[in-house]
Amino acid sequence: MSSTEVFAPDDDKPAKKLLRVLRGEPSWPPPMWLMRQAGRYLPEFRAMRAQADFITRCMTPETAVELTLQPIRRYAMDGAILFSDILILPWAMGQPLEFRESVGPVLEPIRDRDALRRLDPSRVAEATAPVAEALRRLRAALDGHDPAADLGAGRPGATALLGFAGAPFTVACYMVEGRGSREFAETRTAAYRDPAFFEALIELLAEQTALTLCRQIEAGAEAVMLFDSWAGLLPPGEFRRHVIGPAAAIVRAVRARHPGVPVIGFPRLGGLLVGEYAAETGVDALALDTGADLEQARRLVPDRVALQGNLDPLRLLAGGDGLVAEAQAVCRALRGRPHVFNLGHGVLPQTPPEHVGMLVDAVRSA
Ligand SMILES: Cc1c2[nH]c(c1CCC(=O)O)Cc1[nH]c(c(CCC(=O)O)c1C)Cc1[nH]c(c(CCC(=O)O)c1C)Cc1[nH]c(c(C)c1CCC(=O)O)C2
């Protein structure tokens, strides 16, 4: 490794492979990271879980840094995604939130404009100050400026720091429904019955999400991802209104303050509409879910937009020769395009950590 690989001479040519690809430069083998790479499948993660509840872990910089770095130490991923959650934003605006064992997030539902008015966006910056502190420490650690940091197998200056937020529609799903759901029927019904309420909620979230991402970038995030996990529940008209529109507004606002910082969009289960999403939101990269056909994605998505994805998380869980073959097939299918290897959704808690090691070797020897 030469020093020129590590330290960028100027901002237009970042040294980190993940950032180069997100800015449109193909690379072979592709850089990689995994959604939910910090998680329950790691014994060192489970060991820290006993210590505090989830929100406290997110809000304690030392813990958030440690949990973010765990997968970097083991696998030297090209990206380190901040340990946090998409529901920290509604929590920071004052919506009561709890993460319950084997249930997931539970919130006090917001179903009308009166409840919406009780949220206080002016608290967000202060309430999330520990997140900014975690990002500052992470950036110093990853870039080799913190002699006390343990990167394990990771190399200083090689791993890019990723910030993220939930996209307005997906965050609204949890805020209105009050918990996870397969269909988010309460939310979608509320959106049809009281469109003014739902529009106001989406607009508030779009504005606060842009500010959140800007704060993360100012604290050290080098690229950001917008998770719209439930985008695919919407019919096309609502998809355009509640998914594409707000994502476009967020990209515009982030780009105005931080041109050159890549934004990755993930309109999960968006099907044929992902082409329109990629063309119209202005995202630098499109994250593809497990069901996306890569040949079709190549055709639907403009060439300037990088693609990220999309191995089935169950392939990773199952392991074996199929894992290696499929991972390499994903890489080959997107060869020549700017491509970031990832899963089509998050790492599952039952995944054996050795399988992640096999996957990393398979992609790096593709
Ligand atoms: C929908 C959504 C949420 N959170 C997130 C999404 C979008 C991506 C997706 O579709 O999975 C995003 C998220 N959540 C978490 C991260 C951290 C970074 C990473 O990817 O490693 C990220 C990027 C940590 C987390 N977020 C959560 C945990 C588990 C907490 C624990 O078990 O201690 C973690 C590590 C909790 C969470 N948070 C959420 C749910 C539904 C749950 C419960 C179910 C579950 O446990 O997976 C909301």
The ligand as an ORCA input file, in Angstrom:
! r2SCAN-3c Opt
* xyz 0 1
  C     -36.717      0.079      9.507
  C     -35.398      0.428     10.176
  C     -35.187      0.564     11.584
  N     -33.846      0.892     11.738
  C     -33.213      0.950     10.526
  C     -34.185      0.694      9.525
  C     -33.926      0.751      8.028
  C     -33.227     -0.444      7.506
  C     -34.046     -1.713      7.534
  O     -35.040     -1.778      6.804
  O     -33.643     -2.625      8.275
  C     -31.827      1.298     10.225
  C     -30.771      0.901     11.171
  N     -30.878      0.345     12.425
  C     -29.650      0.152     12.962
  C     -28.702      0.659     12.044
  C     -27.219      0.761     12.402
  C     -26.189      0.501     11.468
  C     -26.109     -0.870     10.829
  O     -26.736     -1.059      9.776
  O     -25.319     -1.709     11.313
  C     -29.381      1.097     10.913
  C     -28.828      1.687      9.621
  C     -29.329     -0.435     14.265
  C     -30.330     -1.238     14.968
  N     -31.683     -1.004     15.103
  C     -32.255     -1.954     15.910
  C     -31.230     -2.830     16.334
  C     -31.413     -4.013     17.268
  C     -31.295     -3.573     18.678
  C     -30.825     -4.707     19.542
  O     -31.144     -5.847     19.255
  O     -30.108     -4.417     20.496
  C     -30.043     -2.393     15.746
  C     -28.656     -2.976     15.918
  C     -33.678     -2.010     16.325
  C     -34.705     -1.702     15.287
  N     -34.759     -0.551     14.551
  C     -35.819     -0.606     13.656
  C     -36.477     -1.843     13.882
  C     -37.696     -2.310     13.108
  C     -35.802     -2.503     14.907
  C     -36.184     -3.809     15.569
  C     -35.903     -4.993     14.738
  C     -34.449     -5.378     14.771
  O     -33.925     -5.571     15.862
  O     -33.880     -5.515     13.685
  C     -36.175      0.452     12.680
*
